[in-house]
Amino acid sequence: MSTTLHRAFATVEGSTARFTTLDGHSEELAAQEGSDIRHAIVQRAVAEARRTGAPVELVTSGDRGSHRIRVTPDGTSSPVDDGASALRRVRTEPVEVAHDYPIPLSATAEEDPIDEAPPSVGQAPAARRTSFIPDSIHPKEHLSGWRALLATWGVAIKPSPSQLEHHERIHLVSRHWAGCRTIAIVNGKGGVGKTLTTAMLSAVFGRYGGGNVLAWDNNDTRGTLGWRTEAGLYDTTIRDLLPAAPGLLSADAGVSDITRYVHHQSVDRYDVLRSNPELLATDQRLTSVEFELLMRVAARYYRLVVFDSGNDESADRWLSMVDHSTQLVIPTLTAPESAESAALLLEALEARDERSRDLARNAIVVVTQSEPARPAELRDIILGFEDRVRDVVTIPFDPVLKRGPLRFDDLRSPTREAWIRAAAAAAAGLGGRP
């Protein structure tokens, strides 16, 4: 008669540890003042052995290496042989695994109508077979931390609600649509975060959707997207792309020909179409006809275009951008002036025409906290917009966003997750017409 082997796992990080039992219970442990975290882990393992009435094999990993210890209910402990035989014993023991995406092994005839044709007269109905191929294949979840450690031992822990939300957002921003989609980042006031919003949303869509994303600096007046992003091989701007547009639209143009006119972001996996901040606005204006031509080029080479707009809402290129947009994202800081500017823009769009009104009501407002803490202003801004737009997303304060290069990996973890949420909110509105 075999004896059930009880195990517990501890992942150590400094003076804290994550303690997890084989049945999936997990808790945080912290070292008491003046003591080592290992004492807290062993004490917890002893408690687990007393609960189960049997010895517990404690598996630890972290900054001091990996160890296996046998802990008994009476409080004694001893090292466990870590040879190949022990490894085989762990991996061959049957473990009930919780699957994130269950695949049905059988179905009723009503659930799986393979053949709807009626049987011949005098012939008994044929049994309906369940297909071996699942209806859909879901992306595999990327595990990290203590869940990854447990997975190597054959123990699967179901993700938490926050982890499920994270994976759903990644799934949304990873989608590819039939036809090019466009997101316009708009607010008539300068210095409200339009450029950083453009770069961060482009980075999320580019990294998780496999690239093919263009960040277009659609600005007459010294657009600075090029200053805060990586330079490509060629010193080119939108003024260089315009005369080349007919050739890029020709039948014999190659997919890589666009590379000469854009600046690829090597890690964040999107391209930047720069304006020239050294020129006056009079030298950079685009007519609606020129914008249409450039938009045809963008739609041919990219699946998604994110516009960084200027502040002149009467400019031809600004109005043309709105008319070609699938989704509006309106950035604001936690400041009354930038929030008021955003509200006035929504009102103007609602009064412009039916399509602009739909865009305004389906818009996303992104509130970036420009200072470490302004809870009262943040609350007022959220309340002021939440009934007027489809979603309001807040971005926590992060000093990286205030100046210098805009790179997704440089952000703090909560800031990265907030931008993923903002991108997912925008993606939810991209499923309509191109």
N, C-alpha and C positions, 0 to 999 in steps of 0.2 A: 504494500500500500504506500503510495507516494505521499509526501508531505508538501503542501502548498508553500511556495517560497514567496515571502512577503518582501517587497522592496520599497525604498523611499529614495528620492532624489533631491539633491541640494546644489543650487548654482550660486557660487560665492562671488560677490562684488564688494571688495573692501571690507567694511564692517557690517554688511548686510548680506542676506541670502534669501533665495526663493526655495522653500521646502515644499515638495510635491509628493503625494502618495500615489500608489499604483492605481487606486480607484479614481484619481483625477482631482482630489482635494489639493488646493494650493494656498500657501500663505507666506507672508513676509516675516523674516526673522531679523532681529537686530542685536548686536552685541551689547551687553550691559557695560556700564562704565567701568573701565579697568580690567575687563575680561576679553577673551578672544572669541570671535564669532563661532569658532569650531566648537566651543563648549555649548553654545546655544543650539547648534545643529545636533550634536550628540544627545543632549538632553531631550530635544524634540523627538529624536529617533527612539530613545528609550520609552518615551510616552507612547509612541506608535506601537512598539513591541508589546507593551503592557495592554494596549487597547485590543490588539489582535490575539494576544496570548501566545505569540510565537516569535522567534528571532526575526529581526529585520536586517536585510542587506542594504546598507546605506551607500549610495553612489554619489560622490561629490565631484564637482568640477569648478574651475575658476582660475583666479590669478595665481594659485599655488599648485596647479596641476590637477590631475584626476586621481581619485582614490576610491577604494571599496572597503567598507568596514562592516563586520558582523556585530550587531548590537542585540543583546538579549534583554528579556523583561526584568532581570535582576540588576541591570545597569552595567554589566561587563561588556567590553568591546575588544575585538581583535581583527587584524587585517585579513582580507579574503584573498585567496590565490587569484591572480589576475592573468593566468595562462590561457592558452587556447581552449582548454576543456571548459573553463568557467565561462568564456565568451560564448561557446556553443550552447552551454546550458541556459544562458540568458536568452539567446536568440531563438532557440527551439521551443521554449515554453509557450504554450498557447496563451495569447493575450487578446482580449476583446478590443477591437479597434473601432473608434468612432469615426465614420466617414463624413466629410463635409458635404459630399455630393452623392447621395445614395443612388444606385442604379437598380431599378426593379428587375428581379429575376423571373417574374411571371406576371401575367396580366389577364383579366377577364376578356371575353370576346367583345364586350361593349367598350373596353378601354383600348383594345388593339385590333381594330377591324382591318385585317390585312387584305381580305378579299370580300367585297360586298356583293359579288354575283351570286344569285340564288342557285342552290343545287339542282341537278337535273331531276326529272320526274322519276320516282322510284329509287333514287340514290340518297343514301344517308348523308347528312351534312358532314363535310370534312372538318377535322379538328383544326383549329386556327393556331398557328405556331407563333410564339413570341420571338421577335427578331433578336439576334445576338448583338446588333449594333444599337447603342443608346441613341436617343433622340438628339442629344447634343453633347458636346464635350466641353466641359468647363475648364477654364485655366487653372493650373495647379497653384495652390497657395504657397507663397514663399515663407518658410518658417524661420524664425530667428530666436535668439536667447534661449531660455529654459525650455520652450516648446520644441525647439530644434534638437536640444539635447535628448529630451524624452523620446522624440521620434526615432533617434538612432537606436534606442532600446526597444522599439516596437510598441511604444505607448503613445497614443494620439490623444491630445487634449483638445476638446472643442474650443473654437475661438470665442472670445468674449464679444458682447454686443458692439463695443467700439471697434474691435478688429473686424467684425463682419461689415460694419459701415465703411471702414477703410477699404476693404476688398471690393465692395460694391462701387465705391467712387472710382477706384482704379479701373474697374470693368467699364464704367461709363466713359472715362477719358480715353480709353484704349480703342474705342469704336472707330470704324471707318465707314463713311457714308457714300452713297452713290452720288457723285458730283461734289464740287467744291463748296465748302461752307465758309462763312465769314463772321468774325466777331469784331465789333467796333468798340473801342475803349473811348468813351466820350465824357467830357465835362468842360464847359466853357471857361473855367478858371484855370490858370496856370499853377503849377506846383502842387497839384492835388494827388499825384501818384499815377498819372496815365502811363508814363514810360515804364515804371517798375511793374505795373499791372500787366502791360503788354508783354514784357520779358518773362515774368513769372508764369503767366498762363501759357505762353508759347513753350516754355521749358517743360511744363507738366504734360501738355499734349504731345510735344516732341519726344520726350523720354519714354512715356508709357504707351504712346500710339505708334512708335516706330519711325519717327521723323516725318518728313514731307510737310512741314509746317513753315509758313512764311510770316515773319513779323515785319509789317510794312509801315515805315515812318511816313505817314500821310500828313505832313506838316509843312506849311508855307514859311513859318517863322522860327527858324533855328531849332529844328527838332534834334534832340540829344540822344536818341536811341543808339546811334552809332558810337557815341562817346562812352556809353556804359556797357557795350557788348564787344565781343571779340572781333577783330579785323580779319578779313579773309585774305586771299592771295592777291586780289586786285583792288586798287583804290578807286572803286566805282560807286556811283550813286544812282538815284532814280533818273537823273538827267542823262546818264549814259545809257540806261535801259530804254528810254523812250524811242530814240532813233533805231535801236536794234529790234524793236518789238515786231515789225513785219517779218523779219528773218526768223525770229523765234517761233512765229506762228506758221511758218511754211511747212509743207509736207515732209521735207527732208531734214528738218531740225532734229537734233539729238537731245535726249533727256538731260544730258550733262551740259548743254550749251548755256543754260541759265546760270551756271556756276560763276561765270565771268562777271556777273552783275549783282551778285548777292554775297553776303558774308556769313559763312557757316559757323555755328557755335558747336565746337567739337565735342563737348561733353553733354550739353543740354539738347543737342540734336535738332535744332531749328535753324533757319536761315533768316538773315536780316537784310531788308531792302532799305538802304540808308537815304535820307535826304542830306543836303549839304548845309550844315549849320553856319558855314562861312559866307554864304550868299545872302543877300537881302531878299525879302519876300517877293519883291517885284521880279526877281530873276528865277523864282522857283514855282510860281503859280502854274497850276494845271487847269486846263479847260475840262469841261465834262466829257468832251470827245476824247481828249488825251487820257483821261482817267479810264474811260471805257476800254481803250486799247490796252492799257496796262493791266486792267482787270482780266481781260481775255488771256493775257500771258500768264498771270498768276493762276487762273483757273486751269490752265493747261498743265502746269508743272507742279501744282500743290493741291493737297486735299483740304487744307485749312489755311485761311489767311486771318491774321490778327492785326487790326489797324491801330496804330498809335496815332491819335488825331491831334490836330492843332486846336487853337482857342478861337479861331474865327469861324463861327457857325454859319456865316453867310457866304463863305468861299465855295466856289464850284466843286472843288475836290472834296470838301467836307459834306456837302449835300449829296453828292454822288456816292460817297462812301456809305452814308446812311441808307440810301436807296438800294444799295447792294448788300446790306447787312442781313444776316440771318438772326443774329443775337446781339443785343446791346449790353455792355458791362459799363456801369457808371461808378468810377472810383471817387472816394472822398476821404479826407482826413477827419480826425476827431476835432474838428474846428467848425464853428458856426458858418463862417464865410464859404468854405468849400461845400458844406452840406446844402446851404441855401442855393449855391450855383447849380448843384445837381438837381435840386427840386425845381428850379426855374426851367432847366433844360427839359425835364419830364413834362412840365406843363406846356412848353412850346411844342414839343413833339406831339402831344395829345391833340393840340389844336391844328397841327399842320395838315394832315390827311389821314385816311383810315389806316393805311399800312404803318405810318409812323406812330399812330396811336396804339396799334397792336404791338409794335416793337417796345414802346414805352411801358406798357402794362406787363410785358413779358421780360422786362429788363432784370438784370442782377445788379444790386448795389454792393460794392466792396468797400468796407470801412477799414482803412489802415490806421492803426493807433500810432500816431506820430510821436507820442511821448510815452514813457513807461506806464503811467496810470492816469487816466481821465475817466473814471467810471461814470460820473454823472453825464458828461457830454456824450459818451458812447451810448448810454442808455437812451438819451433823448433822440439821438440820430437814428438808432434802430427803430424806436417806436414811431418816429416820423415817416419812415419809409416802408415799414413792413406791410402796410395795407395798400400800398400804391404800386409795388413791384412784385415779381414772382418770388424773389428770395433776397435776403440780406446776409452777407457773409462778413465776419470780422477777422482781421489779420492782426495778431498780437505785435506789440512793439519789438522790433529787431533792428539793432544799430546798423547791420549790414545794408539795409534797404535805404538808408539816408544818403549814402554817397558811395562812389566807387563802382567797380564792376558789379553787374547783376548776374550772379551765378547761383543756381538752385542749391548746390551742395554746400554753399557758405552759410545758408540759413540755419537757424536753430530748428530742432526737431518739431516743436509746436507750430512754428511758422511754416515749415514745409507742409505739414498736414493741413493747415488752414488754406494754403494755396491749392492743394489737391481738392479740398472741399469746394473752393471757388470755381475751379475748372470743371468739376463734376456738375455743379449747379448750372454753369454755362452750357455744358454738353447736353444736359437734359432738354435744352431748347433748340438743339441743332438738328433734330430729326425730321423737321418739316421740309419745306421747299429749299432747294439749293440757293 
